[in-house]
Amino acid sequence: MSDEERRPAGVVVRPVVNAIAILRHLADSPGPHTATTVSRALTINPSTCFNILRTLLGEGVIDFDPVTKSYSAGHGLAKLARNLSPDTGLQAARPLLRRIADTYRLTVCLWHRADPERIVAVLVEPVASDFRVHCRVGQRLPLLMGSAGRALGPYIGLDEPALRQAFSALRWARPISFDSYWAEMQEARALGYAIDDGHFASGLVTISAPVLDRSDNAQYAVTGLAFRSEFDADGRKALGEDLAALGRELRDIFF
């Protein structure tokens, strides 16, 4: 159905029509999208097109790359769509997780804080290999378990005694003391990501970053899962920093 067929009869506000056409074009067409290419593609006056693009940018629904001077559909648009469809946020997050999975050749999971004591996997992007760490959507873990627990722990509103009590109920593949766990949690808060080196599951390293809401409360964690032999210290640091950046991107999508 064309835009003309989609549009009901009656008063037409041309700037609104043009703005919606631009958003559709940015979302559906391969880029890069400069003001000139958008103007030509949609047959909109160049000055009018530029002004609409800058207005949409100011409202946070599109993004601008100053290097290529190009525009793209932004996270703000994804957030608007998410209000209409609960799954839209996950759909927008999937290619971001896929990017990490392909770059580092590991499985990436997105965990949601389902209740005060547990997290649940809501999105999984596996490495494209038969030999991989397995995680499935719907898998549940104690909130404080693994690297996700260390990443989320500083943002769940519990003081050290309460965390110590909750920690005592956890069962680890390789034992870890609360003092070590607490120190790693504080380090995770400073770095923006946490590492579990074989304590959650023997032979595995997991690296997680928090996804916080606008009040800095823990809501999601994004985790990379790999075999311990696959990443040295530099590799773990690079992955952790990229996961922390991904956590900030996901915050823009979900909140």
MARMILUM-281274 format. One record per residue: x, y, z of N, C-alpha, C, O in turn; residue in three letters. Coordinates in steps of 0.05 Angstrom, whole numbers, plus 5000, padded with zeros to 4 digits. Atoms other than C-alpha are relative to their C-alpha. Example, Ala and Ser with C-alpha at 12.3 -4.5 7.8 and 13.67 -1.06 7.14 Angstrom:
<sites>
501849765000524649105156501850245000503950245013ala;498449764999527349795143498550225014499550445018ser;
</sites>
This chain:
<sites>
501749765000500050005000501850255000503650275016met;498449765002502850684980499250195022497150165035ser;500749794980502951295026497450134993495850195011asp;502549875009497351594985497649835006495549935015glu;502250184994493050974993499649975030497349925039glu;500150044971494650925067498750255014497550225035arg;500849754988492751655080497050044998495950014976arg;502949965001485351795099499450274987501150454986pro;500949755013481452335063499750225022499250165045ala;500349784981481253025095502450185000504050184981gly;497849814998486253545118502649855002502949665017val;497350125000493553375104501950215010502150434998val;498049824990499053705145502649914987503949714996val;497850095016504753665095502649965016504049765011arg;497550064986510653745144499949745016501949605018pro;500250254986507953165185500349764981501649574987val;499850205021507152745122503049964992503949734990val;497250025008514352905102501749885022503549725016asn;498450114978517052755171499749695002501649555006ala;500550294998513752065172501349864976502449644979ile;498750125023516251925101503049985004504249784997ala;497250014995523252095123500749785020502649645016ile;499650214980522751635184499849734987501549554992leu;500250265014520351065139502449954983503449734982arg;497750035018525951195090502549925016504049745007his;497750064984531251185144499949725011502049585013leu;500350274988528450545175500149784979501049564985ala;500450225020527250155110502149994978502449784965asp;498249995023532650365061502949985009503650095030ser;497150014993540150205061501350274999500650444981pro;498749744998544550795080502650004984503149824968gly;500549784981548251235086498050194989497550224965pro;502149825006542851755088500950295006500750375029his;499449724996545252465078497550164995495550064984thr;502449835005540353045076499550014970497150024962ala;500449985030541553085000498849754989496949764973thr;501150255011540152344987497249965009495549864993thr;502750034991533952355030498150194984495950114976val;501549815015531452984995499449904972497149924962ser;500450105028532452674926498249765000496549744982arg;501550245000529552004944497050055005495349914994ala;502849954993523152304972498850244986496550314990leu;500949765015522652914926498950215019496850325016thr;500649794981522553384985501950234996504350194992ile;498249775002525254094980502449975018502149915042asn;497650054984532554055004500050165026500750045047pro;500049844975531754625055497949895020498549865043ser;502150124983525254325081500949735012500549685035thr;499050264991528353635085502150035022502049895043cys;497949954980534453895123498750085026499649995048phe;501249904976530054265173498449785015498549765039asn;501450234987525753645186501949815013501549725035ile;498050184988531853215196501250115025501549975045leu;498849884976534853705246497950015023498749985046arg;502150014980528153735282499749725012499549695037thr;500250274990527652985287502549925016502349785036leu;497650044984534852965311499850135027500550015048leu;500349864975533353475364498049875019498249895043gly;501950144983527453065388500949725008499649585022glu;498850254991531952455395498949754986499449534996gly;501150245013528351995345501849904977501349694966val;498150095020534051975294502850075010503150235029ile;497249954993541651965300501550124977500750104954asp;498349875020547052355263502949935004503949945027phe;497150074999554152135246501550244988501450294964asp;498649765010558452765241502349934981503150114966pro;497850085019563952375204499049974972500150084953val;501250045027559652145146497850204994496850204971thr;502249805003554552705156497549864991496049964973lys;502350165008549152175151498149965024498949985047ser;502150044980542652045189499149715000499349574980tyr;501050274998539751395214497750005020497550175037ser;502150034980533651155252501349965027503049785030ala;498750014975535351255325498749835021496549725016gly;501150164978534250905391497350125010495649985020his;502549874992528851415407497649904985495449874996gly;502250125016524651145350499349725009497049655010leu;500550274990525550445377498450015026496749845031ala;501549984975523050675445497150074995495449975010lys;502849935007516850985414498549754991496249704998leu;501250245010515450335377499649795022497649655022ala;500250194978516749925440497450035016496349845026arg;502549954984510750255474497649884986495649824999asn;502250125015506349965419500249705000498249564998leu;499650295001509449275419502149925021504450015019ser;498150074979512748965481502649874989504749895002pro;497750155010517548555437501950194983504050104976asp;498449825017520149165398502850055012504750064997thr;497449954988525649305449501949774996504349814990gly;498350235004528248595443500849984971503149904965leu;499350015029527948635367502250214994504050154978gln;498049805004532049275369502749925013504849995003ala;497550084987537048965417501449774986503849744988ala;498850245012538148325377502450054982504549924986arg;497649965017542848605323502450115016504650075007pro;497849904983546948945378501449775014503849765016leu;498850244989547948275413501449844979503549724983leu;498850165022549347945346502750114992504549964986arg;497549875006554848455333502249905018504449855010arg;498050094980558448255397500649704996502949624997ile;499650285004557347515384501849944976503549774977ala;498450045024560347565314502850105004504749984994asp;497349884996566148015335501849825017504149785010thr;498450154981568447575393499649704997501049545011tyr;500650285004565646905369499349865026500649675034arg;501050124976561846745432497050045002495950194986leu;502949974995554746675457499550245018500950295038thr;500749764985551547315483497149985009495349914993val;502750024988545447315530499250275012500850425022cys;501249774986540847865554498249895022496349745017leu;501650094977538147745624498350225010499150465010trp;501849804988532148095654499549935029499249695036his;500650054972530948175728497049945003495450135004arg;502850095000524547775732498650065027496250115027ala;501149954974523547865807502350085018504650085009asp;497849904983527548095868502349805003504549885012pro;497950204995531547435870501149864976503049714978glu;499250155023532247185799500250174975498850374972arg;500049895027534147365728499349784981499749554986ile;500850195020531547035665501150094973501150334967val;499049945026534646995596497750074981495949904977ala;502149925018530247385548500950024971499250044952val;498949995027534847405487502749865000504449915017leu;497550155002540446945465501050024971499549954952val;498750005027545147045405502449815002504549895013glu;497850194998549546425398502250054980501750174959pro;497849995019556346385365499449824977498149614981val;500550165024556046115294502049774999503749764981ala;498250234999559645465312498649775014496949825032ser;501250244987557744755332501249975028500049845046asp;498650034975562644805390499750275016501350455011phe;500649744987559745345436498749955027497849735034arg;501350004974557145505505497050044995496250224980val;502950005005549645375507498550165022499150145045his;501949864983544445845537497450024986497350044961cys;502550005013537045845524498250215011498450285035arg;502049804990531446365528498249865020497349635016val;501650114978527646245592501649895022500549835044gly;498350104978533545995632500150205023500250445018gln;500149834976533346265703502449955018503349735020arg;497750014981538946415752499450175024497950365022leu;500149814977539446705822501250274992503150284977pro;499249735008540247455816503050065003504250194986leu;497349944994547147475847502149804989504449834995leu;498250205010550046885810501850104977500950274961met;498249955023556046935763500850294996500650455015gly;499149735006558647555729497650194999497950435005ser;502349835000551547815720499350105028498550335032ala;500549924973550647815795501950215010501150405023gly;498049794992557048205806499450264986499750484998arg;500649755015554948705752497550145010497450385012ala;502549884991547948805779500050065030498550235039leu;500049984971549548745854500150285011498650345030gly;499949734988551349475866497550174995497250385006pro;502349845008544649705837497449885008495349944996tyr;502650134992539449275873499150095027497249995038ile;500949884975539049685937500549845025499249885045gly;499450164976542149175985502750105011504650154996leu;497449934988547649366034501749755004500849534996asp;498150234999553648916049498949775017499149545009glu;501050234984550348506106497849854985497749604986pro;502150135015544248366062501149844977500149624971ala;498850145022548548176003501549755010501449544997leu;498650234989552647716048498149785006498749545001arg;502150214993546347356071499049874974498849634973gln;501050115025543847275999502249834987501649624975ala;497750145011550747045977500349725012501149534999phe;499750264986550746486029498349784988498849544993ser;501950205011545046135992500949904972499849714961ala;499250075027548846095925501849755001503249705020leu;498450245003552145455901501750044975500750074953arg;498249955021558345535859501449754990501949565006trp;498450235010562045045813502850005012503949795017ala;497449974987568545315841499750205022499150435016arg;500749824977567945615911501550274999503750294989pro;498949734998569146355922499050125026496750085034ile;500749884975569146735987498350254996498550384974ser;501549765003564347305999501850244998501350434983phe;498249785001570147776011501250044972501450274962asp;499149985028572947615942497850094981498250264964ser;502349935017566047665911499450305004498950444984tyr;500649724995564848345945502150184987501450384975trp;497949835012571548615921499750014969500050224957ala;500450015028570048385850497550164992497550284970glu;502349845005563248715854500650305000499750454983met;499249724999566349375874501750084975501450304964gln;498449955024571349315817498250024975498650184958glu;501850005023565649165769498550274998498150374976ala;501349745000562149805790501850214988500950394974arg;498149805010568450205775500549964970500750164955ala;499350055028569849865708497650014981497950074958leu;502350015018562749795682499449724991497549674976gly;500550285007563249035674501349825021503049905036tyr;499150194980564448415716500949744986500049684964ala;498950255011568347765703499649785021500349815044ile;500050244983566947075731501849804986501349714963asp;498050185011572946615719499749725011501349645028asp;500350284993570345905726498649955026498349715034gly;501550054975566446005791497149934995496049755008his;502850075007559545995759499849734987498149574994phe;499950265013561245405714502849934993504350094982ala;497250085004567645015710500750014970499249924953ser;499049985028571645155647499050234984499750274961gly;501149785015567745775629500850275013501350295037leu;499749734991569046515634497550154990496850134967val;502349835008563046985634500650295007501850345028thr;499549724996563347735628497350154995496050114975ile;502649875001557348175642500150305005501950395019ser;500349714995555248905641497150055007495349924997ala;502849944992549049205674498650184979499950334965pro;501749815015543349545637498250125021496449995032val;501449864979540550065685497850174989498050274966leu;502149825008534150455682500950295006503150335015asp;499349724997534051215686500450085029501350305035arg;499449954972534251175762502349835010502849825034ser;497650174994540450725759499349765017500949675034asp;500850254988536650115783500649774980500349804956asn;499450235017538649425757497549894988495649825002ala;502350125014533849165704500849774982499449574980gln;499050205018537948765654503049975004504350155015tyr;497150035003544848485645500649864974499049694965ala;499250135025548348295581502649855005504549965016val;497850184992553247715585501249864975499849774958thr;498650175019558547405540500949755013502149765035gly;499250254989559846665552502049864982501549834958leu;497950135016566146305529501549805017501349805041ala;498250184985571045755547502450165010503350354996phe;498049844986576446005594502550034983503950244984arg;497649995016582045845544499950194977501950254964ser;500449845025579146295490500850295003501350424983glu;499549714996580646975522502250045020502049945043phe;497949924981587047235553499150265014496850355010asp;500849764985587047845599499350234982497350374988ala;500649785018587248345542497349954985495750144982asp;502550065014581547985506497650045019495550145010gly;502249974981577247975569499550305005497250385007arg;500449714996578448725579498650124977496850284981lys;501349895024576548885508497049934999495350094993ala;502850095000570248465512498450145022496250235017leu;501449874979568348765579499350294993497150384999gly;500549725007569049475553497950024978496250204979glu;502150005020564849305492497349935011495250045002asp;502650074987559448985535499050245017496650295017leu;500849764985559449605580498850214981496750334988ala;501149825020558350035518497349904990495550064986ala;502650115009552849565495497950045021495650105015leu;501949954979549549625563498950284999496550335004gly;501049735002549150375553498250044975496250194976arg;501750005023546250275483497349885007495249994999glu;502550134993541049805511498350175019495950175018leu;501449824982539250305565498450204983496150274990arg;501449825018537450795509497649874987495650004982asp;502250145013533050265476497849955020495450005014ile;502050094981529450015538498850225017496650195027phe;501049804981528850645579500250294988499550485002phe;
</sites>
